Amino acid sequence: MEKALSHITILDFSHLLQGPFATQLLADLGARVIKVERPGAGDLFRSMTFFNKWVGGSESPNFLAWNRNKRSLALDLKRPEAKETIFRMAAKADVVVQNFRPGVMNRLGYGYEDFRAVNPGIVYCSGSGYGEDGPYVTRPGQDMLVQGLSGVMAATGHADGPPVPVGSGFADQIGAMNMVYGILGALLWREKSGRGQEVKVNLLAGLMAHQMQEYVAALNFGQDFERPRSGIGHPGMDAPFGVYPTKDGWVTIAMSPFSKLVEALEAPHLMAFNDPAILYDQRDHIWEQIAAETRKYGRAELMERMLAVDIWCGEVRSHREAAEDPQVRHLGAITSYEHPVAGNVKTVSPAVTFSETPAAIDRPAPLVGEHSREILSEFGFSQDEVEKLVESGAVAQA
């Protein structure tokens, strides 16, 4: 079927998570994404993994996660032949994406002005940790570091423990979404104006923007959030909002009438706390009192009791448990694809549904330089030209 972005060609110089997730989202919608990688080593994520294990014995789950539906062109960007090749391709491309440290692409001769000189309609999107200049410009812009700087880490965890980072690359993934948002906006404007532009995204500003309600409260009330000592689920919320133990696992309880929770737990003594001021001021003590009651039930039984009286609640699941959840199965949120080395790779499906131009996984994550010859041929390079580039070392083929 036709895909929404099948007319868009992206030169993707990005690595690790932020940029690659952004271009994967666009590739899922049909964009022709050409991943420009270092010959041999490729994207740094190819050498990183979890659990000290490799999918299929050699492939990184980190790389496989963010690079499906792309093709790889292995090119030594420091060679003059590579620069000529890139700008010949850029004349036909729509978007450039990069997330090197600020200044790196400019020093190599691949900055926005360099691309605009050969293609005034190019959309050039840069991702960084803290922006392109300023006092932190030389700092490494890594996800956990940005979580610490932005406030989200200080607001997560228990008062008697350390600040807690989110258990996934939250800042990078927000940054990726902002890249997609910026690129699509620039492409729409180009349709009207005929002109490209430069789009800049940074992790710090992005993560702060996604804590909008926390910043509005803290700045306007002149009061910082204080982490609770208990399992209260947000530093600004009162009881019962939080995570609670059962005989065989954990459940979450969100905004719900306190009297309904008392009914579900069959614990009338808890009604003594049913006052908005008390529910906040004594939230840690109340959490402990509620937890003493939830521990009496198995997770399934407690969920049934709470749902029966319309409590906002849910199970706490591990990643593998979540993959088997009946609603996850119904949504088709877990899928797989075949990789030439890793074999069958289980992954998460595209999350957005389109009635006319559905997203799909058409290609596995590529090997380094797997498509070098194919890509250059499509951009009008003759077979002799391609072979000369390979022989010179500017281009590599898997």
Beta strands, then each sheet from edge to edge (+ up, - down):
strand 1: 9-12
strand 2: 32-37
strand 3: 70-75
strand 4: 95-98
strand 5: 123-128
strand 6: 197-202
strand 7: 242-246
strand 8: 249-253
strand 9: 313-315
strand 10: 334-339
strand 11: 343-348
strand 12: 395-396
sheet 1: 6+ 5+ 4+ 1+ 2+ 3+ 12-
sheet 2: 7+ 8- 9+
sheet 3: 10+ 11-
end
